[in-house]
């Protein structure tokens, strides 16, 4: 593990684990953490930067394996100065799901240590109706021309009465939705669990959930396999890292016990999370195994057998990009979506969604 502040920021930003834990506690304790306006006291330096120019320069340093075009930020109304996270494109490419919170989440997590009484200092971006305001909610944007429409809150996040919870990591598969939420399955269960919802948005906690903070599910309908990551589940390669797991749904609807993915997907000295299994058996996932946060691709050789991963999306150092992560792909394999983390000269961060098309 790199012992740098940048890596700490990446882990906090993309993982959401620390944020969800603190949000759960705040909901239970009734903390407000509100306020209005952009940064206060010079903590949030968003307005000191021409972010459009900075991001354009940063995207020029994002690299993709051969066979793809140039990556670009998603056009339309999705990206903002708020925090767009956990991007997932629908199989048909017409719906983009993502988690959002109106703040510099890196600043709130790494600098303010998730002290929600300081939320107003890091608040920025459009108000999209998050409840509570400091919690991640899931949004969906529909394809409109060459871009995407204004985001709307997904039905699983329309929780206007207590307990108001946090939902993120959504993906669509065969007309259903899989996501993670800290919605309590019981009065004492406030950890992050995996949920499944019908098209009507009625969610149900998956039966193998436990106090392990499981996140970012990806369901493969062909093999009836659910992939996700966890940092706390016993039996992983290392208890100090994020690892990818899988569980299978039987014909009778019963689920197998989750199994940690074998090497070389999970390793003792690196983190691996949000993944996507393509129709042709390629496993795409996020990892910091090369020192920087990048997206890797492996070939599935058997039930839990994997080829050596190769970089699929990465970035050149020396610019404002600090990581690329959280891949998802359309069913035809033509469009790849992912998140890009930017940092300005004042140490403020912004997370946006980008895409690249196969040639």
N, C-alpha and C positions, 0 to 999 in steps of 0.2 A: 504494500500500500504506500502511495506517495504521501508523505507527511507535509502537505502544503495546504494553505488556506483555500486555494482554488479547488482542490479535490474535495475538501470539506464542503465548500459551497455547492459543488456539483452533486454530492451525495444527498445533501439536504434538499436541494432544489428538485431534482428529478425523482427522488425516492418518495417524497411526500410523507414518509413514515413519521418523522419528528413532528411535522405540521399536524398530521391527523391526531397524534397522541395529545398534543397540546390543545387542539380544538375540542377533542372529547372532554378533557378536563374543564375547559372553559365553559362548554355547554352545561356540564353538570353543576358548575359553581355559579353560573349566571353572569359571567363577565361580559361587559358590553364591548369594550375594545373598539368602539366606533369612532365617529368623528368624520369631518368632511374635508375636502380639499386634497391637494397633492402633498408632497413631503413637507415636514416641518423642521425647523431648527437646523436646516442644512443637511439633514440626514439623507433625504432622498434628492439626488442630484439629476433627476430626469430632465429637467428643463434647461440644463446647461449644455445639452448635447443635441446636435442635429442627428437624430436617430435614424432618419431615412438614409442619409448619406453613410453613416456608420454601418448600418445593416447591409447596404448595397456593397460596400467594400468588404464586409465580412463574408457575404455569400460568394464573392469571387474567390474566396480561399477555401470553400467547401469542395471537397473532392469526392467523386463517385467512381466506382469500378467501371471498366470499359463496357460499352453496350448501352449506356444511358446518356441522356442529354445533360444540359446544364441545370443544376438545381435552382429553384426560385422560391421566394416566400409566396405563400398562398395569397391570391388576389381576392379582393372583395372586402367584407366587413369582419372577418374573423380576427386577424391580428390587431393588437392595440398596444397601448403602453401598460396594460394590465398583464396578467400572467396566464397565457394559454398553454396548457399542459396536457400530457397523456393523449396525444392525437391518435385517432383511429378512423380510417376511411371505411365506408360500407363496402361489401363485396361488389356492388354495381357501380361504385364510385360516385354516387349521387348524394350521399350524406356524409358529413364530416362531424365526428363526435370528439369532444375535448372537454377537459376540466378547466375551470376558470376561477380566479379569485382577483379582486380589484386591488392589487398591491404589488410591490416589489417583494416577492415571496422570499427571495434569497436574503434581502435585508432583514425582513421580519424573522426569518429562521436563524440565520447565522450571526447577524449583528445584534438584534434585539432578543435573541434566544427564545423566540416565540412568546415574548411578554405581550399579550394581546392588549394591555393597557397602552401600548405604544403603537397600536395599529394605525392610528391617524397619521403618524410620521412617515409611514411607508405606503399609505393609500394612494392609488393612482389608477388610471384607466376608467373606462365607462362603467357605470352602475348597471348591471344586468340582472339585478334582483336576487343576488345571493342571500340566503337565509341560513344562519346568521351571516352578516356581511363579510366576516373574516374567514368563512369556511368555503372550501372548494365545493362547487356544484357542477353538474354535467350539463353541457349545452350541445345543440345540434345545429348545423348550418347546411342548407341545401344548395346543390350546384345551381348556379345562375350564370349562364354564358361561359366565360372563361374563368370565372371566380366562384365565390360562394356568397350566399345571402346573409343578412343580418342574423346572428345567432339567437336561438330561442332556447329557453330552459327545457330540458328533457323532462318527461313526466315523472321519472323516478326521483327528480330533485325538486318537485313541486311539493315542498313540505312546509306549509304555512303555519302549522300548529306544533307545539312542543311534543316530543323532542325534535328540534330542528337539527338535521344531521348533515354530514358531508358525503357526497358521492363523486367518484372519479373513476378513471381507468375503464371507461365503457367501450365495448365492442359489440358489433352486430353479427349474428350468425343464424341463418335459416329462420329469419323473422323473429328471433329472440334477442335479448340483450343480456350481456354478462358485464358486471361491474363490481367495484368494491365500495363498501360503505361502513361507517361507524354506527349505523343504526343499531340500537341494542336489540339483540335477539332475546335477551332477558334483562331484567332490571339491573343486573350487575355486569352485563356483557357490553363493554364499550370499546373493545378492540376493533381493528379493521378486518372485516370479513368479506368473503366473496358472495355475490348475490346473482340471481337470475330473474329476469322479468319477461313477461309476455309483451306482445305489441301494445297491449293496453296499459302497460306500465306497472302491473301488479308484481312487486318484487317478492322473492322468497330466498331466504338464506340457505346456502348449500350445506348438506348434512355433515361434511367433514370439517367444517369450520371449528376452530378452537382458538385459544388465546395466543395466536401466533402472528397476527397482522399480515394476512395474505393480501396481495394486491395485483393489479393490472392483469386480469384474466384474458386469455385468448383461447377460444373454443374452436376445435377443428371438427366440423360435422362428419367428415368422411370416416375418421377413426374414433369419433365420439370421445376425444381426448381434450381435457382442459389443461392448459399450461398457465402458470402464474409464478410470481416470485414471493419469497419470504425471507426474512432475516432472522427469525426466531425459531423456526421449526427444528425440532431435534432430528438428527440423522443427516444433516447437511454436511458438505465437505468441510466447512468451517463455520463456527458460530459467530464469527466476526464479520461475515460478508453476506451480501444479498445473493441468493441462489435461486435458480429456476427449478420448478417442480411440475409434476403432471399427475392427473387423476383421470380415470376412465369411467364413463357412464355405460352401464350394461343395458341390455335390451329391456330389462324390467324396470329401468330407472334408478337402480341402485348404483352407488359410486364406490369405486375402489379406494383404498387408502392412498394418499399422495405419495409419490416416489420422487426423490431428488434426481435430477438429470445427471447422467454420468459424464465424466470427463470425455472429451475436452470442452464440453459446454460450461460446466462448473469447474472451477479450480480453487485451490486453497488460498491463493494470494490475490484474487481479484473478485470484483462484483459482476454479476450478470442479472439483468432484469428486462422488462417489457419485451415480449417476443411476438413472432408471427410465423406460422407454418404455412408455406405456399402450397398450391395445388400439386406442384411437381415435386414436393418433398424437400424443399429447401427451408432451413430453419434460420430465421433472421432475428437477431437479438442485440440488446445493448450491453456493452461491457467496457471496463476501463483497463483491460488486461495489457494493453500496449502502452499504458502511462497516461493517455488521453482518452476522454470519453468518446467512443465511436460505435458504429453499427457494424456487426459482423454477420457473415453468412456461412452456414454449415449445411451439409447434406445429411439427411436422415437415412441411415444405413440399416436400421432395425428398430425394434420397439424402443430401446433406450441405447442405441448405438449411433455415433455421430462422427462425421468426418472432421478433420482439423479445420477450425474456422478461419476464414479469410476476411479482410476488411472489405466492406461494401460501401460505407459512407464514412468519411473522416474529414479532418480540416488541417490546414497548414497553420503552424504557429506564427506569431508575429502580427496578428490582427486582432479584432475584437471578439472573435468566436472563442468560446470556452468549452464547447461540447456539442455533439450531435447525438441524438438518442431517440428511443421510443418509436420504432418503425411499425408501419402497417402497410398493407398492399391490397390493391383491388384483386378480385378473383381471377381476372385475365392476366395478372402479372405485369401490367403495363405501367401502372402508377404506384410509386412508393412515396409515402408520407412520413414525416419525422419532425422532431422538434430541434430547434437551434437555440443555444444559449449565448447571449451577447453580454459584453461588459463594456461600459464607457470609461472615459479617462478618470472619472470621479469614484469609480468603484460601485456604481449602480448596475444592476443586472436586468435584463429583459428576456423573456422566453417567447418565441414565436413558432409557428408551424410552417414548414416548407414541403415542397414536393419535387419529384423528378420523374421524368417519363422515359420508358425504355424505347430505344431507337428501333 
